[in-house]
Amino acid sequence: MAVASFILGLVGLLVLNVFLGPIAIVLASIALYRGTARRGRAFLGLGLGVADLVLLVALMQFDSTVSWSF
């Protein structure tokens, strides 16, 4: 779960951050709660999940829309 949260958080920075960010946060929290051996990856997944949501909020403020485009 720690590796999955890391990968989802990383991909979420580019696409679908409104969905992948919270999923990464939940998976990282569950992995940390269960006492995973990959605590570093779980913390990275947690941080990237939060960064996904922060990026989404920043882009929503910039564009004044829920979606963002290039």
N, C-alpha and C positions, 0 to 999 in steps of 0.2 A: 504494500500500500504506500510506503514511503516513496518508492521509485515512481509509482503511478502518479502520485501527487506532484512530484517534481516535474515529470514530463507534461502533465496536464497544465501545470502552472506556467511552464515555459512556452508551450504552444498557445496558451491563453493570452500571452502578451501580443500575439499576432492576430489571432482570429477567435471569435466567439468568447471573448473575455467575460461576458455577462453570465455564461453558463459554466465555463471551465474554471473560472476563479473560485466560486463557492465550492465546486466539487473538489478542487485541489485542497482547499482549506479543510473540508470535512475529512478527506482521506488522510491528510497529514495529522489531524487531531486524533483520529482513530488509531493511526500507527503509533503516535506518541503515547496514547493511553494504554495501548497493549504492550508497550515496552519494546519497540523494535530495536534491532541491532543497528539499523541504519538511521540513527537519530539525526545525523547531518543532512541527509537527503530529505527527511521529514521536515526539518526546520526550513530547508531551502524551498520545499514545496509549499509550506505555510507562508513564507515570505513572498514567494512568487504569486500565490493566490491572492494575497492582500494587495500586491502590486498590480495585479490584473484589475481589481476593483477600483483602486486609486486611479489607474490610467483611464478606466471607463468614465469615472466621475470627472476627471480633468478634461477629457475629450467631449463629454456632454456639455460641460460649461463653455468650452471653446466654440462648439458648433450649435449649441442650444437644441440638440436633438438627442434621442436615445441611441441612435445608430451613428456610426462614424464612417466616413469615406475618405478616399485619398484624392 
